[in-house]
């Protein structure tokens, strides 16, 4: 099942992701920087949710306190209720 998340404070308008048995199956960023978004999506495919959150949360983008990778971590935390 593909889950949709509306990120805050970034260029991407939506993050779509699919997880099965705590493993990220796919990620797609709608909008934002296509090269970076595709790179992040490819890197996290096959990773456990906790590992993705640990690696990506808190990453800023320029003057912002968040980024597309950070918003993906927030989406996973929110949906799967990880701390």
TORLUMMAR-140665 format. One line per 8 residues: for each residue x, y, z of N, C-alpha, C, O, CB. Coordinates in nm, 2 decimals, padded with zeros to 4 digits, always signed. Each point is the difference from the previous one (the first is absolute). Glycine has a CB too. Example, Ala and Ser with C-alpha at 12.3 -4.5 7.8 and 13.67 -1.06 7.14 Angstrom:
<atoms>
+01.32 -00.57 +00.78 -00.09 +00.12 +00.00 +00.09 +00.12 +00.00 +00.10 +00.00 +00.07 -00.29 -00.12 +00.05; +00.15 +00.23 -00.19 +00.09 +00.11 +00.00 -00.08 +00.11 +00.08 +00.05 +00.11 +00.01 +00.07 -00.17 -00.23
</atoms>
This chain:
<atoms>
+00.08 -00.12 +00.00 -00.08 +00.12 +00.00 +00.09 +00.12 +00.00 +00.09 +00.02 +00.09 -00.28 -00.14 +00.03; +00.17 +00.21 -00.21 +00.07 +00.13 -00.01 -00.06 +00.10 +00.09 -00.12 +00.02 +00.00 +00.19 -00.07 -00.24; +00.01 +00.11 +00.32 -00.04 +00.10 +00.10 +00.05 +00.14 -00.05 +00.11 +00.01 -00.06 -00.10 -00.18 +00.25; -00.10 +00.27 -00.18 +00.03 +00.13 -00.04 +00.02 +00.09 +00.12 -00.08 +00.00 +00.10 -00.05 -00.03 -00.31; +00.23 +00.12 +00.21 +00.03 +00.09 +00.11 +00.02 +00.14 -00.06 +00.07 +00.02 -00.10 +00.03 -00.21 +00.24; -00.16 +00.29 -00.08 +00.02 +00.14 -00.04 +00.11 +00.06 +00.08 -00.02 +00.03 +00.12 -00.22 -00.01 -00.19; +00.36 +00.00 +00.01 +00.11 +00.06 +00.08 -00.02 +00.15 +00.03 -00.08 +00.07 -00.07 +00.23 -00.24 -00.03; -00.08 +00.22 +00.20 +00.00 +00.14 +00.04 +00.14 +00.06 -00.02 +00.10 -00.06 +00.04 -00.30 +00.02 +00.12
+00.20 +00.16 -00.21 +00.13 +00.08 +00.00 +00.10 -00.04 -00.11 +00.11 +00.04 +00.01 -00.15 -00.01 +00.23; -00.01 -00.11 -00.34 +00.09 -00.04 -00.11 -00.06 +00.02 -00.13 -00.12 +00.03 -00.01 +00.22 -00.20 +00.16; -00.02 +00.16 -00.26 -00.05 +00.02 -00.13 -00.10 -00.11 -00.05 -00.09 +00.02 -00.07 +00.30 +00.10 +00.02; -00.18 -00.25 +00.10 -00.09 -00.11 -00.04 -00.14 +00.02 +00.05 -00.02 +00.05 +00.11 +00.22 -00.20 -00.11; -00.30 +00.12 -00.08 -00.14 +00.02 +00.04 -00.06 -00.12 +00.06 -00.10 +00.00 +00.07 +00.08 +00.16 -00.25; +00.09 -00.28 +00.16 -00.06 -00.13 +00.05 +00.12 -00.10 +00.00 +00.09 +00.00 -00.08 -00.33 +00.05 -00.01; +00.23 -00.14 +00.19 +00.09 -00.11 +00.00 -00.09 -00.13 +00.00 -00.09 -00.01 +00.09 +00.27 +00.14 +00.04; -00.16 -00.22 -00.22 -00.07 -00.12 +00.00 +00.10 -00.11 +00.03 +00.11 -00.01 -00.05 -00.28 +00.09 -00.12
+00.13 -00.18 +00.26 +00.09 -00.11 +00.03 -00.08 -00.12 +00.03 -00.12 +00.00 +00.03 +00.28 +00.16 +00.06; -00.09 -00.27 -00.10 -00.06 -00.13 +00.03 +00.10 -00.08 +00.08 +00.12 +00.00 -00.02 -00.25 +00.00 -00.20; +00.08 -00.06 +00.33 +00.08 -00.08 +00.09 -00.07 -00.13 +00.02 -00.12 -00.01 +00.01 +00.20 +00.22 +00.11; +00.00 -00.32 -00.11 -00.05 -00.13 +00.02 +00.10 -00.07 +00.10 +00.12 +00.00 -00.02 -00.23 -00.02 -00.21; +00.05 -00.03 +00.34 +00.08 -00.06 +00.11 +00.11 +00.09 +00.05 +00.11 -00.05 +00.02 -00.17 -00.18 -00.12; +00.03 +00.35 +00.12 +00.10 +00.10 +00.05 +00.11 +00.03 -00.10 +00.11 +00.06 +00.04 -00.16 -00.13 +00.19; +00.04 +00.03 -00.35 +00.10 +00.03 -00.11 -00.06 +00.09 -00.10 -00.11 -00.02 -00.05 +00.22 -00.20 +00.09; -00.04 +00.33 -00.07 -00.04 +00.10 -00.10 +00.01 -00.07 -00.14 +00.10 -00.05 -00.04 -00.03 +00.25 +00.18
-00.19 -00.21 -00.21 -00.01 -00.06 -00.13 +00.02 +00.11 -00.11 +00.06 -00.03 -00.10 -00.21 -00.15 +00.19; +00.10 +00.30 -00.07 +00.01 +00.10 -00.10 -00.03 +00.14 +00.07 -00.07 +00.01 +00.10 +00.00 -00.17 -00.28; +00.13 +00.26 +00.11 -00.02 +00.14 +00.05 -00.01 +00.08 -00.13 +00.08 -00.02 -00.09 +00.04 -00.01 +00.31; -00.21 +00.13 -00.23 -00.01 +00.10 -00.11 -00.03 +00.13 +00.06 -00.09 +00.02 +00.08 +00.01 -00.20 -00.24; +00.16 +00.28 +00.12 -00.02 +00.14 +00.04 -00.07 +00.07 -00.12 +00.05 -00.01 -00.11 +00.15 +00.01 +00.27; -00.31 +00.06 -00.13 -00.07 +00.08 -00.10 +00.04 +00.14 +00.01 -00.03 +00.07 +00.10 -00.17 -00.23 -00.10; +00.27 +00.22 -00.10 +00.05 +00.13 +00.01 +00.14 +00.00 +00.06 +00.05 -00.11 +00.03 -00.28 +00.20 -00.01; +00.29 +00.03 +00.00 +00.13 +00.01 +00.06 +00.11 -00.03 -00.11 -00.02 +00.01 -00.12 -00.08 -00.08 +00.34
+00.22 +00.04 -00.17 +00.12 -00.02 -00.08 +00.00 -00.14 -00.05 +00.03 -00.09 +00.08 +00.10 +00.27 +00.05; -00.16 -00.21 -00.26 -00.01 -00.13 -00.04 +00.12 -00.09 +00.02 -00.01 -00.12 +00.03 -00.14 +00.21 -00.20; +00.27 -00.04 +00.15 +00.12 -00.08 +00.01 +00.02 -00.04 +00.15 +00.03 -00.12 +00.02 +00.08 +00.24 -00.21; -00.12 -00.03 +00.28 +00.02 -00.03 +00.14 -00.11 -00.09 +00.05 +00.02 -00.10 +00.07 +00.09 +00.32 -00.03; -00.24 -00.20 -00.08 -00.11 -00.08 +00.04 +00.01 -00.14 -00.05 -00.02 -00.10 +00.07 -00.12 +00.30 -00.07; +00.18 -00.22 -00.12 +00.02 -00.13 -00.06 +00.12 -00.07 +00.07 -00.01 -00.12 +00.03 -00.08 +00.20 -00.25; +00.19 -00.01 +00.25 +00.12 -00.06 +00.07 -00.04 -00.05 +00.14 +00.03 -00.11 +00.03 +00.12 +00.26 -00.16; -00.22 -00.07 +00.20 -00.05 -00.04 +00.14 -00.09 -00.12 -00.01 +00.01 -00.09 +00.07 +00.01 +00.33 +00.01
-00.11 -00.23 -00.18 -00.10 -00.11 -00.02 +00.07 -00.13 -00.03 -00.03 -00.11 +00.06 -00.14 +00.27 -00.14; +00.27 -00.16 +00.00 +00.08 -00.12 -00.04 +00.08 -00.05 +00.12 +00.02 -00.12 +00.02 -00.01 +00.20 -00.26; +00.05 +00.01 +00.32 +00.09 -00.04 +00.11 -00.08 -00.07 +00.11 +00.05 -00.09 +00.06 +00.10 +00.28 -00.12; -00.27 -00.14 +00.09 -00.08 -00.06 +00.11 -00.08 -00.12 -00.04 -00.04 -00.08 +00.09 +00.03 +00.31 +00.01; +00.00 -00.26 -00.22 -00.07 -00.12 -00.05 +00.07 -00.13 +00.06 +00.12 -00.01 -00.02 -00.20 +00.13 -00.19; +00.00 -00.20 +00.28 +00.06 -00.12 +00.06 +00.05 +00.02 +00.14 +00.04 -00.10 +00.07 +00.02 +00.03 -00.29; -00.06 +00.19 +00.27 +00.04 +00.03 +00.14 -00.11 -00.02 +00.10 -00.12 +00.02 -00.03 +00.29 +00.14 -00.06; -00.14 -00.19 +00.21 -00.09 -00.01 +00.11 -00.05 +00.14 +00.04 +00.08 +00.10 -00.01 +00.02 -00.31 +00.10
-00.22 +00.23 -00.05 -00.06 +00.13 +00.03 +00.09 +00.07 +00.11 +00.04 +00.12 -00.02 -00.27 -00.20 -00.03; +00.27 +00.01 +00.15 +00.08 +00.06 +00.11 +00.13 +00.06 -00.05 +00.04 +00.11 +00.04 -00.15 -00.27 +00.12; +00.17 +00.09 -00.25 +00.13 +00.04 -00.06 -00.02 +00.13 -00.08 +00.08 +00.09 +00.00 +00.00 -00.33 -00.01; -00.19 +00.24 -00.07 -00.02 +00.12 -00.08 -00.03 +00.12 +00.09 +00.06 +00.11 -00.03 -00.16 -00.25 -00.15; +00.02 +00.12 +00.28 -00.02 +00.11 +00.09 +00.12 +00.05 +00.07 +00.03 +00.12 +00.01 -00.26 -00.21 +00.03; +00.32 +00.00 +00.01 +00.12 +00.03 +00.07 +00.09 +00.08 -00.10 +00.07 +00.10 +00.05 -00.09 -00.30 +00.10; +00.03 +00.16 -00.27 +00.10 +00.06 -00.09 -00.05 +00.14 -00.06 +00.08 +00.09 -00.02 +00.00 -00.32 -00.04; -00.21 +00.24 +00.05 -00.06 +00.12 -00.07 -00.06 +00.11 +00.09 +00.00 +00.12 -00.04 -00.04 -00.27 -00.15
+00.00 +00.12 +00.31 -00.06 +00.10 +00.08 +00.09 +00.11 +00.04 +00.12 -00.03 +00.03 -00.28 -00.14 +00.05; +00.11 +00.29 -00.09 +00.08 +00.12 +00.05 +00.09 +00.06 -00.11 +00.07 +00.10 +00.03 -00.07 -00.20 +00.19; +00.00 +00.05 -00.34 +00.08 +00.05 -00.11 -00.06 +00.13 -00.05 -00.12 +00.00 -00.04 +00.20 -00.23 -00.03; -00.01 +00.35 +00.08 -00.06 +00.12 -00.05 +00.03 +00.02 -00.15 +00.08 -00.07 -00.06 -00.05 +00.17 +00.29; -00.10 -00.01 -00.29 +00.02 +00.04 -00.14 +00.02 +00.16 +00.00 -00.09 +00.07 +00.02 -00.05 -00.27 -00.11; +00.26 +00.24 +00.06 +00.04 +00.14 +00.00 -00.05 +00.07 +00.13 +00.05 -00.05 +00.11 -00.07 +00.05 -00.36; -00.06 +00.10 +00.24 -00.04 +00.07 +00.12 -00.12 -00.06 +00.07 -00.04 +00.05 +00.11 +00.13 +00.16 -00.22; -00.14 -00.31 +00.06 -00.12 -00.07 +00.06 +00.05 -00.09 +00.11 +00.11 -00.05 +00.00 -00.24 +00.06 -00.22
+00.04 -00.04 +00.31 +00.03 -00.09 +00.11 -00.04 -00.15 -00.04 +00.01 -00.09 +00.09 -00.04 +00.28 +00.07; -00.02 -00.21 -00.28 -00.04 -00.13 -00.04 +00.05 -00.02 -00.15 +00.05 +00.10 -00.06 -00.25 -00.10 +00.22; +00.17 -00.11 -00.21 +00.04 -00.03 -00.14 -00.09 -00.12 -00.05 -00.08 -00.05 +00.08 +00.32 +00.13 -00.04; -00.23 -00.11 -00.17 -00.08 -00.11 -00.05 +00.04 -00.13 +00.08 -00.09 -00.08 +00.03 +00.07 +00.19 -00.26; +00.15 -00.14 +00.24 +00.03 -00.12 +00.08 -00.06 +00.00 +00.14 -00.05 -00.10 +00.05 +00.26 +00.08 -00.18; -00.20 +00.14 +00.20 -00.05 +00.01 +00.13 -00.15 -00.02 +00.00 -00.06 -00.07 +00.09 +00.24 +00.23 -00.03; -00.25 -00.11 -00.16 -00.14 -00.02 -00.01 -00.04 -00.14 -00.02 -00.11 -00.05 +00.05 +00.09 +00.28 -00.14; +00.10 -00.31 +00.01 -00.02 -00.14 -00.01 +00.01 -00.07 +00.13 -00.09 -00.08 +00.04 +00.17 +00.09 -00.27
+00.02 +00.03 +00.31 +00.01 -00.06 +00.13 -00.12 +00.03 +00.09 -00.05 -00.08 +00.07 +00.30 +00.10 -00.09; -00.30 +00.11 +00.01 -00.12 +00.04 +00.08 -00.12 -00.08 -00.05 -00.08 -00.04 +00.09 +00.18 +00.27 -00.06; -00.11 -00.25 -00.16 -00.12 -00.08 -00.05 +00.01 -00.14 +00.05 -00.11 -00.05 +00.05 +00.11 +00.19 -00.25; +00.11 -00.20 +00.20 +00.01 -00.14 +00.05 -00.02 -00.01 +00.15 -00.07 -00.09 +00.05 +00.23 +00.04 -00.23; -00.11 +00.15 +00.26 -00.02 +00.00 +00.14 -00.15 +00.02 +00.03 -00.06 -00.07 +00.09 +00.29 +00.17 -00.05; -00.30 -00.01 -00.11 -00.14 +00.02 +00.02 -00.08 -00.12 -00.03 -00.09 -00.04 +00.08 +00.13 +00.29 -00.13; -00.02 -00.30 -00.07 -00.08 -00.11 -00.04 +00.02 -00.13 +00.08 -00.09 -00.08 +00.03 +00.09 +00.18 -00.26; +00.12 -00.13 +00.27 +00.04 -00.12 +00.07 +00.02 +00.02 +00.15 +00.03 -00.09 +00.07 +00.07 +00.01 -00.28
-00.12 +00.20 +00.25 +00.01 +00.04 +00.14 +00.13 -00.04 +00.07 +00.00 -00.05 +00.11 -00.25 +00.03 -00.10; +00.36 +00.05 -00.09 +00.13 -00.03 +00.06 +00.05 +00.13 +00.06 -00.04 +00.11 -00.04 +00.09 -00.28 -00.13; +00.02 +00.16 +00.28 +00.06 +00.12 +00.06 +00.13 +00.04 -00.06 +00.06 +00.09 +00.05 -00.17 -00.16 +00.16
</atoms>
